[in-house]
Amino acid sequence: MACSLVIRYYPKLPNEFANMHSALDWNDLRLVLAVAREGSLSGAARKLGVTHSTVFRRLGTIEMAIGTRLFERFRDGYAPTPAGETAAAAAARLEDEVLALERRLAGQDLRPSGPVRITTTDTLGAVLMRHLPAMRRAHPEIEPEIIVSNAMANLTRREADIAVRPTPAPSELLVGRRVADIAHAV
């Protein structure tokens, strides 16, 4: 019986790189992005579904780990420093990439199943409801969750999976098609 021995050499990373690499993870970047977008710890906490004190503690830990201040603290909220703007911009790009990957992977399933969030406006809700039984027959594994609201759900952030909207064309990030013409009258 022949046996082979494989030796792999992995070069040692410089300490600065190893320390920097372990300083941030995706959850840290999400927290920085939430504070930058919301402008306050309480707003970021609501967005992330955690407590104000958790955001405060984690932000302090992040800043200590990377060795720089990411936000200026004011009485009316938090404003990003130049380093905070850089970190928030990078986090926004990463978030866009992760969401794009999720959208691409979600379409890979051969047999659609599970919950599907469908959003529409109140004026189109009745039209959608008439077509729902046919969709259920065609895809019995799908569990539709209907959201009727005039607020436009953000599909790129997965607030909904399907949108039935009165619009001439979907945004360039979405795939859509015209299903009907709507006439308006006063």
Rosetta silent file (secondary structure, phi, psi, omega in degrees, C-alpha in Angstrom):
SEQUENCE: MACSLVIRYYPKLPNEFANMHSALDWNDLRLVLAVAREGSLSGAARKLGVTHSTVFRRLGTIEMAIGTRLFERFRDGYAPTPAGETAAAAAARLEDEVLALERRLAGQDLRPSGPVRITTTDTLGAVLMRHLPAMRRAHPEIEPEIIVSNAMANLTRREADIAVRPTPAPSELLVGRRVADIAHAV
SCORE:     score description
SCORE:     0.000 S_00000001
   1 L     0.000  124.936 -179.323    0.000    0.000    0.000 S_00000001
   2 L   -88.691  144.876 -178.834    1.490    3.332   -1.111 S_00000001
   3 L  -131.280  140.364  177.153    1.240    6.345    1.092 S_00000001
   4 L  -123.554  150.133 -179.306    1.991    9.957    0.224 S_00000001
   5 L  -116.329  126.124  179.159    2.759   12.846    2.464 S_00000001
   6 L  -113.579  125.516  177.810    1.684   16.348    1.470 S_00000001
   7 L  -114.305  124.605  177.967    3.231   19.298    3.218 S_00000001
   8 L  -110.337  136.715  179.187    1.683   22.698    2.658 S_00000001
   9 L  -106.102  122.875  175.241    3.486   25.854    3.594 S_00000001
  10 L  -112.929  115.557 -178.775    1.411   28.810    4.709 S_00000001
  11 L   -64.865  146.740  179.909    3.480   31.945    5.168 S_00000001
  12 L   -76.515  133.657  179.257    3.043   33.718    8.477 S_00000001
  13 L   -79.802  147.747  175.565    1.162   37.000    8.203 S_00000001
  14 L   -60.540  147.949 -177.802    2.662   40.127    9.703 S_00000001
  15 H   -56.881  -37.982 -179.026    1.266   40.895   13.157 S_00000001
  16 H   -60.102  -42.341 -179.362   -0.262   44.203   11.994 S_00000001
  17 H   -67.953  -43.860 -179.170   -2.329   42.371    9.372 S_00000001
  18 H   -61.788  -42.033  179.112   -3.382   39.611   11.744 S_00000001
  19 H   -67.661  -42.945 -179.579   -4.478   42.158   14.358 S_00000001
  20 H   -65.708  -41.381 -178.426   -6.315   44.324   11.831 S_00000001
  21 H   -60.623  -37.163 -177.762   -8.012   41.308   10.272 S_00000001
  22 H   -86.990   -4.711 -175.933   -9.432   40.176   13.593 S_00000001
  23 H   -73.280  -34.561 -175.370  -10.515   43.693   14.655 S_00000001
  24 L  -125.429  144.156  168.791  -13.720   43.871   12.569 S_00000001
  25 L  -130.911  177.986 -174.644  -16.382   41.451   11.472 S_00000001
  26 H   -59.705  -39.123  179.551  -19.599   41.914    9.482 S_00000001
  27 H   -64.299  -35.453  175.815  -21.707   42.522   12.603 S_00000001
  28 H   -64.081  -44.572 -179.971  -19.332   45.316   13.634 S_00000001
  29 H   -66.027  -36.863  175.858  -19.641   46.918   10.215 S_00000001
  30 H   -61.773  -39.767  179.207  -23.435   46.591   10.321 S_00000001
  31 H   -65.650  -46.221  178.710  -23.412   48.402   13.657 S_00000001
  32 H   -60.200  -43.244  179.319  -21.194   51.217   12.318 S_00000001
  33 H   -63.635  -41.618  179.809  -23.446   51.544    9.264 S_00000001
  34 H   -64.879  -42.212  178.699  -26.582   51.664   11.415 S_00000001
  35 H   -65.178  -41.726  179.559  -25.153   54.390   13.658 S_00000001
  36 H   -64.458  -42.029 -178.432  -24.052   56.389   10.598 S_00000001
  37 H   -72.176  -41.882 -174.509  -27.456   56.035    8.901 S_00000001
  38 H   -85.593  -26.137  178.501  -29.593   56.633   11.976 S_00000001
  39 L    77.754    5.113  178.580  -27.378   59.303   13.582 S_00000001
  40 L  -154.232  159.652  177.473  -28.001   58.003   17.090 S_00000001
  41 H   -69.592  -39.971 -178.548  -27.403   54.970   19.262 S_00000001
  42 H   -67.451  -38.522  176.593  -31.111   54.501   19.951 S_00000001
  43 H   -64.802  -42.754  177.657  -31.958   54.651   16.236 S_00000001
  44 H   -63.995  -38.986  179.832  -29.218   52.151   15.447 S_00000001
  45 H   -62.949  -43.786  177.687  -30.436   49.917   18.284 S_00000001
  46 H   -61.620  -43.942 -179.251  -33.985   49.907   16.859 S_00000001
  47 H   -61.690  -39.423 -176.223  -32.636   49.148   13.374 S_00000001
  48 H   -90.175  -11.575 -179.291  -30.499   46.265   14.654 S_00000001
  49 L    73.868   32.999  177.314  -33.028   44.924   17.170 S_00000001
  50 L  -127.658 -178.246 -178.957  -30.736   45.339   20.161 S_00000001
  51 L   -89.082  159.962  176.895  -30.614   47.681   23.153 S_00000001
  52 H   -55.795  -44.705 -177.909  -29.118   51.162   23.273 S_00000001
  53 H   -65.510  -32.766  177.553  -26.522   49.975   25.785 S_00000001
  54 H   -64.891  -44.412  178.914  -25.473   47.117   23.489 S_00000001
  55 H   -63.497  -44.651  179.116  -24.797   49.544   20.631 S_00000001
  56 H   -58.027  -49.183 -177.750  -22.901   51.877   22.998 S_00000001
  57 H   -64.813  -46.096 -177.981  -20.770   49.036   24.378 S_00000001
  58 H   -67.281  -38.017  178.132  -20.067   47.441   20.984 S_00000001
  59 H   -62.958  -41.883  176.484  -19.199   50.770   19.354 S_00000001
  60 H   -61.189  -41.969  178.731  -16.700   51.441   22.150 S_00000001
  61 H   -64.591  -42.209  179.343  -15.199   47.981   21.680 S_00000001
  62 H   -62.691  -48.433 -178.843  -14.934   48.469   17.905 S_00000001
  63 H   -62.269  -38.122  178.584  -13.253   51.851   18.269 S_00000001
  64 H   -67.823  -40.108 -178.030  -10.837   50.465   20.839 S_00000001
  65 H   -66.208  -37.916 -178.572  -10.020   47.448   18.634 S_00000001
  66 H   -92.358  -11.021  174.103   -9.220   49.550   15.560 S_00000001
  67 L    77.348   22.992  177.440   -7.598   52.333   17.547 S_00000001
  68 L  -148.983  153.121  178.699   -9.561   55.242   16.116 S_00000001
  69 L   -82.461  130.657 -178.928  -12.737   57.152   16.845 S_00000001
  70 L   -97.775  -22.103 -176.815  -15.494   56.521   14.308 S_00000001
  71 E  -139.139  143.337  169.567  -18.079   59.023   15.577 S_00000001
  72 E   -89.287  135.659 -178.995  -18.172   62.424   17.195 S_00000001
  73 E   -96.566  123.299  176.834  -20.633   62.516   20.067 S_00000001
  74 E  -122.723  165.658 -179.738  -22.987   65.505   20.166 S_00000001
  75 L   -62.472  -31.454 -177.272  -26.014   66.277   22.344 S_00000001
  76 L   -99.241    9.392  176.133  -28.338   65.683   19.392 S_00000001
  77 E   145.743 -164.650 -176.717  -26.686   62.522   18.069 S_00000001
  78 E  -115.028  136.988  176.197  -23.631   60.961   16.501 S_00000001
  79 E  -123.014  133.894 -178.410  -21.781   62.214   13.420 S_00000001
  80 E   -67.415  140.398  170.655  -19.179   60.090   11.648 S_00000001
  81 L   -76.522  174.648  174.572  -15.551   61.190   11.714 S_00000001
  82 H   -55.385  -39.262  176.966  -13.607   60.827    8.438 S_00000001
  83 H   -66.021  -38.074  177.850  -12.671   57.304    9.593 S_00000001
  84 H   -65.511  -39.491  176.412  -16.333   56.641   10.410 S_00000001
  85 H   -62.906  -41.736  178.402  -17.395   57.827    6.952 S_00000001
  86 H   -62.530  -46.033 -179.476  -14.832   55.498    5.390 S_00000001
  87 H   -65.163  -42.353 -179.835  -16.003   52.565    7.518 S_00000001
  88 H   -65.955  -39.531  178.450  -19.698   53.286    6.847 S_00000001
  89 H   -64.302  -42.664  177.825  -19.091   53.580    3.093 S_00000001
  90 H   -64.578  -40.649  178.980  -17.228   50.275    3.073 S_00000001
  91 H   -64.571  -38.596  178.170  -20.004   48.669    5.146 S_00000001
  92 H   -64.348  -41.263  177.313  -22.638   49.975    2.708 S_00000001
  93 H   -64.171  -42.989  177.814  -20.729   48.466   -0.224 S_00000001
  94 H   -62.708  -42.144  178.575  -20.412   45.143    1.619 S_00000001
  95 H   -60.054  -44.037  178.037  -24.110   45.218    2.479 S_00000001
  96 H   -60.561  -42.317  179.671  -24.967   45.787   -1.194 S_00000001
  97 H   -65.057  -43.708  179.867  -22.733   42.871   -2.208 S_00000001
  98 H   -63.883  -43.917  179.150  -24.219   40.537    0.419 S_00000001
  99 H   -64.586  -39.752  177.432  -27.770   41.479   -0.584 S_00000001
 100 H   -63.416  -41.855  177.598  -26.927   40.984   -4.280 S_00000001
 101 H   -62.425  -44.646  178.590  -25.465   37.562   -3.486 S_00000001
 102 H   -59.500  -42.035  178.789  -28.581   36.609   -1.495 S_00000001
 103 H   -63.236  -43.700  179.893  -30.803   37.656   -4.415 S_00000001
 104 H   -64.882  -42.111 -178.448  -28.738   35.621   -6.891 S_00000001
 105 H   -71.576  -33.912 -179.640  -28.676   32.557   -4.632 S_00000001
 106 H   -62.249  -31.949  179.819  -32.375   32.785   -3.786 S_00000001
 107 L   -79.266   -1.721 -177.671  -33.206   32.321   -7.468 S_00000001
 108 L   -83.292  -15.227 -177.611  -31.187   29.087   -7.642 S_00000001
 109 L   -64.436  128.865 -177.899  -33.817   26.978   -5.893 S_00000001
 110 L   -72.724  -34.887 -179.260  -35.370   24.526   -8.358 S_00000001
 111 L  -124.591  109.589 -178.297  -38.692   24.288   -6.585 S_00000001
 112 L   -62.923  135.257  179.478  -39.961   27.440   -4.919 S_00000001
 113 L  -155.980  164.848  177.217  -41.164   26.859   -1.383 S_00000001
 114 E    89.478 -172.497 -177.882  -41.567   28.584    1.950 S_00000001
 115 E   -70.184  138.832  176.273  -42.708   32.074    2.806 S_00000001
 116 E  -131.055  116.676  179.571  -42.823   34.649    0.001 S_00000001
 117 E   -85.726  120.636  179.603  -43.491   38.279    0.937 S_00000001
 118 E  -115.005  124.766  179.721  -45.562   40.036   -1.734 S_00000001
 119 E  -112.556  144.861  177.359  -46.074   43.785   -1.439 S_00000001
 120 E  -154.981  168.349  178.106  -48.577   45.918   -3.292 S_00000001
 121 L   -83.761  165.580 -179.461  -50.438   49.178   -2.938 S_00000001
 122 H   -63.801  -31.267 -179.908  -53.927   49.410   -1.501 S_00000001
 123 H   -73.652  -27.124 -179.965  -55.388   50.117   -4.957 S_00000001
 124 H   -97.505   -5.096 -178.991  -53.812   47.000   -6.472 S_00000001
 125 H   -57.399  -43.486 -179.666  -54.484   44.740   -3.473 S_00000001
 126 H   -64.519  -38.597  178.071  -57.872   43.618   -4.806 S_00000001
 127 H   -64.112  -44.962  179.498  -56.362   42.770   -8.192 S_00000001
 128 H   -61.027  -42.711 -177.933  -53.619   40.734   -6.532 S_00000001
 129 H   -61.791  -32.830  178.363  -56.109   38.844   -4.369 S_00000001
 130 H   -66.419  -29.144 -177.362  -58.018   37.691   -7.464 S_00000001
 131 H   -95.605   -7.928 -178.178  -54.828   36.063   -8.837 S_00000001
 132 H   -62.377  -43.298  178.949  -53.617   34.567   -5.566 S_00000001
 133 H   -59.303  -38.556  178.784  -55.591   31.275   -5.815 S_00000001
 134 H   -65.926  -38.934  177.433  -54.056   30.532   -9.239 S_00000001
 135 H   -64.833  -40.045  179.414  -50.582   31.191   -7.858 S_00000001
 136 H   -64.833  -38.054  177.374  -51.276   28.872   -4.917 S_00000001
 137 H   -67.526  -39.825 -178.915  -52.392   26.106   -7.294 S_00000001
 138 H   -71.873  -31.223 -177.006  -49.296   26.551   -9.472 S_00000001
 139 L  -135.241   75.268 -175.410  -46.931   26.674   -6.467 S_00000001
 140 L   -65.808  -18.919 -179.592  -48.504   24.851   -3.512 S_00000001
 141 L   -79.112  -12.864 -178.546  -45.244   24.879   -1.529 S_00000001
 142 E   -82.922  138.512  175.520  -45.241   28.688   -1.371 S_00000001
 143 E  -112.499   94.185 -175.878  -46.693   30.418    1.687 S_00000001
 144 E   -70.678  137.631  172.458  -47.613   33.938    0.525 S_00000001
 145 E  -117.585  111.009 -175.184  -47.391   36.815    3.002 S_00000001
 146 E   -93.027  129.627  176.999  -49.241   39.800    1.553 S_00000001
 147 E  -116.695  110.377  178.331  -48.182   43.308    2.554 S_00000001
 148 E  -103.237  111.427 -177.477  -50.668   45.978    1.458 S_00000001
 149 L  -159.726  147.102  176.119  -49.107   49.390    1.918 S_00000001
 150 L   -83.649   -8.609  173.450  -48.516   52.540   -0.077 S_00000001
 151 L   -76.547  131.699 -178.007  -44.973   52.668    1.322 S_00000001
 152 L   -78.282  113.420  177.031  -42.617   51.170   -1.235 S_00000001
 153 L   -68.140  144.098 -179.545  -40.867   48.147    0.274 S_00000001
 154 L   -87.925  106.125 -178.026  -37.182   47.942   -0.598 S_00000001
 155 L   -70.129  -32.761 -179.252  -36.728   44.743   -2.597 S_00000001
 156 L   -67.909  -23.447  176.694  -32.947   45.032   -2.681 S_00000001
 157 L   -97.472   11.757  176.475  -32.935   44.906    1.135 S_00000001
 158 L    61.110   32.040  173.290  -35.310   41.906    1.082 S_00000001
 159 L   -70.888  -21.982  174.415  -38.192   43.762    2.774 S_00000001
 160 L  -153.320  159.196  179.897  -40.337   41.857    0.267 S_00000001
 161 L   -95.642  -35.317 -178.733  -39.685   39.215   -2.382 S_00000001
 162 E  -132.138  138.234  176.914  -42.219   40.326   -5.007 S_00000001
 163 E  -124.692  131.127  172.102  -43.683   43.783   -5.580 S_00000001
 164 E  -108.356  107.241 -171.415  -46.793   44.577   -7.595 S_00000001
 165 L  -129.962  146.941  172.401  -46.435   48.297   -8.199 S_00000001
 166 L   -83.508   92.740 -178.337  -47.954   50.924  -10.468 S_00000001
 167 L  -145.766  147.174  179.416  -44.772   52.044  -12.224 S_00000001
 168 L   -68.458  -29.571 -179.765  -43.757   52.456  -15.868 S_00000001
 169 L  -160.534  145.549  176.681  -40.546   50.428  -15.345 S_00000001
 170 L   -71.821  162.080  177.303  -38.693   48.769  -12.457 S_00000001
 171 L   -65.577  165.180 -176.126  -35.417   50.245  -11.244 S_00000001
 172 L   -65.481  -16.843  179.740  -32.244   49.016  -12.909 S_00000001
 173 L   -85.425   -9.215 -173.955  -31.506   46.743   -9.923 S_00000001
 174 L  -115.874  159.033  174.959  -34.766   44.810  -10.304 S_00000001
 175 L  -108.781  129.395 -178.919  -36.277   42.464  -12.841 S_00000001
 176 L  -157.256  172.084  176.704  -39.852   43.176  -13.769 S_00000001
 177 L  -151.509  155.885  179.247  -42.421   43.271  -16.497 S_00000001
 178 L   -77.220  129.901  179.401  -45.588   45.093  -17.324 S_00000001
 179 L  -111.687  -17.266  179.378  -48.654   43.006  -16.532 S_00000001
 180 L  -167.047  162.806  171.891  -51.401   45.551  -17.190 S_00000001
 181 L  -102.133  143.540  179.943  -52.200   49.147  -18.031 S_00000001
 182 L  -115.756  126.245  176.247  -53.983   51.241  -15.433 S_00000001
 183 L   -96.500  140.529  179.256  -56.400   53.976  -16.481 S_00000001
 184 L  -117.893  148.086  176.693  -56.950   56.956  -14.190 S_00000001
 185 L  -148.453  152.849  177.147  -59.876   59.348  -14.108 S_00000001
 186 L  -100.575    0.000    0.000  -61.009   62.243  -11.953 S_00000001
